[in-house]
């Protein structure tokens, strides 16, 4: 196995936490960090050439790359040492020659983690592209996440055909089912080898991608020629080096509808407060984008900004002023905001650690309920009558079908993932960076989490839209 475009890889660059500069995280990424592993030389002519013809076929060459940092100032500063030294992503797209013989290839697809709009779109796109563009005869859908890759659970894979997936993009969720948590890499690779799988497509978030990395390591240990390609799925849009993840736009649109409902409730009563809790464990992108989409929110609380309730500059006093001025308010809070305000069960019992889900994520306390109770107590102590409506649309949002824009995005993610896999690329995902689809190594995508930069334009636009202070307390 090699890295790069059919050539030997440069020496591995050690990643050290002290090299990470926030928010300019791209500054400490070296060119070697962006090289993509390939299983070997591409010996087969791509069937796309025959199907589309040379004039219609636009294949990607080895020199086609996308700058990690496309700011003119950075490019100009590098001219003295040569533009070729700048870190660049490998451009996604069809290759004229491929690694696998598609007529004998067997492919697997697995969906992991929480639900998200567009999963079925991606599954459908993979099946249609692999079948119609490449002529792959056997595509298996593994049931219930990584559990489906372990024989002892007894989940028989589905043989996916175009007629089976023809209309699944019109519904939310995933026809394959999903689950959280990792499984033994040895058992999973045993299943792949038994079924003769040559390519595994993994649809999931950062935890899923870390699990996929372990699968790759076991494949390499056994010296097998199995490609593992990811399609990043995170409703929170928190995977780095990806402009946006699929399903995010659909989720933000559905969240905007919830904020509009909260605004109707808030304006329907004197001192009405609409409180909406949205998804966003570590990153407040949905809260920010949904609030900007409908402009009805007066406060947006996200994990990236510390939340202080008390004091003259605290949130509760700011909310009180808002009611004095306008007699209603809409508050949007991301689920990961203000966790320091939530009393942990371990503190009450005098020890222990916060419980985690099957994926190893700490279970968050419900900041929405905490805010609801603290707001009610604050105004009750001041004898100020309020009408508070608490809305938590999380499961409704994540289960909606993909929007038209997301549907297009999912199709292009799927077809580019198919192109990458057939060319023998592995341990990489397809993402869009600076408006172009690129290949991103698993290890780079999962090094750190993408968050709202509170010194950049997105957060500034939220502050301007809501009129809230930049910080509380």
HELIX and SHEET records of a PDB file:
HELIX    1   1 UNK A   17  UNK A   19  5                                   3    
HELIX    2   2 UNK A   25  UNK A   28  5                                   4    
HELIX    3   3 UNK A   31  UNK A   34  5                                   4    
HELIX    4   4 UNK A   47  UNK A   52  1                                   6    
HELIX    5   5 UNK A   72  UNK A   77  1                                   6    
HELIX    6   6 UNK A   83  UNK A   85  5                                   3    
HELIX    7   7 UNK A  102  UNK A  104  5                                   3    
HELIX    8   8 UNK A  119  UNK A  128  1                                  10    
HELIX    9   9 UNK A  129  UNK A  133  3                                   5    
HELIX   10  10 UNK A  145  UNK A  149  5                                   5    
HELIX   11  11 UNK A  151  UNK A  153  5                                   3    
HELIX   12  12 UNK A  162  UNK A  165  1                                   4    
HELIX   13  13 UNK A  168  UNK A  170  5                                   3    
HELIX   14  14 UNK A  185  UNK A  195  1                                  11    
HELIX   15  15 UNK A  206  UNK A  221  1                                  16    
HELIX   16  16 UNK A  248  UNK A  267  1                                  20    
HELIX   17  17 UNK A  285  UNK A  294  1                                  10    
HELIX   18  18 UNK A  315  UNK A  326  1                                  12    
HELIX   19  19 UNK A  339  UNK A  341  5                                   3    
HELIX   20  20 UNK A  345  UNK A  349  1                                   5    
HELIX   21  21 UNK A  367  UNK A  381  1                                  15    
HELIX   22  22 UNK A  394  UNK A  398  1                                   5    
HELIX   23  23 UNK A  404  UNK A  422  1                                  19    
HELIX   24  24 UNK A  442  UNK A  445  1                                   4    
HELIX   25  25 UNK A  457  UNK A  466  1                                  10    
SHEET    1   A 3 UNK A   2  UNK A   3  0                                        
SHEET    2   A 3 UNK A  37  UNK A  38 -1                                        
SHEET    3   A 3 UNK A 425  UNK A 426 -1                                        
SHEET    1   B 2 UNK A  44  UNK A  45  0                                        
SHEET    2   B 2 UNK A  97  UNK A  98 -1                                        
SHEET    1   C 9 UNK A  65  UNK A  67  0                                        
SHEET    2   C 9 UNK A  88  UNK A  91 -1                                        
SHEET    3   C 9 UNK A 436  UNK A 441 -1                                        
SHEET    4   C 9 UNK A 428  UNK A 433 -1                                        
SHEET    5   C 9 UNK A 227  UNK A 232  1                                        
SHEET    6   C 9 UNK A 199  UNK A 204  1                                        
SHEET    7   C 9 UNK A 106  UNK A 111  1                                        
SHEET    8   C 9 UNK A 138  UNK A 142  1                                        
SHEET    9   C 9 UNK A 158  UNK A 159 -1                                        
SHEET    1   D 4 UNK A 299  UNK A 301  0                                        
SHEET    2   D 4 UNK A 328  UNK A 334  1                                        
SHEET    3   D 4 UNK A 272  UNK A 278  1                                        
SHEET    4   D 4 UNK A 387  UNK A 392  1                                        
END                                                                             
